[in-house]
Structure formats: C-alpha cells, structure tokens
Amino acid sequence: MQIEPIAHIHTDFPTKFGVPRQSGLASELTSTIVFAPAYRNPDCLRGIADFSHLWLIWEFDKVAGAGWSPTVLPPKLGGKTRVGVFATRSPFRPNPIGLTCVKLDRVELTDDGPIIHVLGADLRDGTPIYDIKPYIPFADCHSDATGGWIEDAPWQELDVEFPQALQDTVPPAKISGLVEVLRQDPRRAGSKHEPNRVYHLAYAGLDISFTVDETQLTVVAVNDAQD
C-alpha cells in the first residue's frame, strides 16, 4: 500500500527540542494545517467546524530509516527503564506513524485553499499529515480507561521565571504556549543537574535561552533565531 501526505502542519518548532511529549500538554500552542493541492477542495471539510477536536495521523519523517527496537526508554521514566515499543508512543517503531489529538480552533478559507488552525499539537514544523478524522466523544472518550505504567510516573512540571522585559520581546500570541512548553521541561530525559548550563530552544523564529536549577527554570535571554 502506498500513501501520500494530504497536508503538512506548520508549528513553532523547527527542531525536535522543545516539542511537547504529548498533545494537549501545551494547550495554547497554535499550529496550522495546509493541504496539498489535490486536497484543497473546501468540500473535503464540510461539517468539520462542528467538531471541537480532531485526530491527526502523521509520519515521524525525521526518524525514517532509524530502525526500531522491541523495547524503548520512555522519557517519562527518566530514560532509564525499558518497556515494550507497543506500550509506548515512541517514534522508533516498525512503521513511523504517529497519532495526535488536537483542538480545532477554526477553519480559514483562503484563495489557496482551506487552512485548519489547531491548538495543542505535539509536532515539529513541516510534519506530513496522512489523514484527519473527527474526535467523537461517545466513542473516543473512555471514563474507565487506565494509564498503565504512565500512572506510576507523574510528570514534574517546572516553575518558570520569565522576566517581563524578556516577555516583551516575544509576540503576545506566542507567550502562553511558550511558557507551557518551558513548564514541561524541554531537556532530554535524565539530564544531569547542571544549574549553570544555558539551554537554547528554537521557537517561533526566536532563540530562547534558559537555565534549570532543580525545579526552577529561568529564561535568561531571547534573541532572533538567526543571531
């Protein structure tokens, strides 16, 4: 079977670093889905605006050919404990297919075809989208669901110190999403405690510099990405 992308998603993350580990964790992140020419007929989206959330089926296109392993090291377990690949959402899978639930913000009709604006995506910029399906609450929401090993590893959010003078250099529409991303700790799982190390996050055309000391993240500089 051969499949081709119907669209690509455009986000504020040119690299993997900083991309939320799951959709919805940074619910204020804005993204746009732009369709390939063959799928720009507005009729394809007739009725979609009546749904609050959408499923995206997409490709881990940056890890294609990287191979896979029967077990992986989930970041939520600190990158130290192995579990089965099919008990995770790791990108290193037999088939590099991803599944994401996003909130539908609005559909924009343009001269170049419809654009879907969504919130809370966990994808890097340019990711190929293979299909879009509506989220159906009575079928997709299971109140008795359990979270397996994930429930034994509660996520530790960071406290974010972001001086107002630096916030003022970020477009207002991008601030809330950025803070959510920083709270989730963009660093690699199991990172050493290096309070003096300056990390760099590429976000929305900016270079966000920050340090982390225990559970305190401090933004120390904001520059244009090309700088």
Order of alpha helices (4+ residues) and beta strands (2+ residues): beta-beta-beta-beta-beta-beta-beta-beta-alpha-beta-alpha-alpha-beta-beta-beta
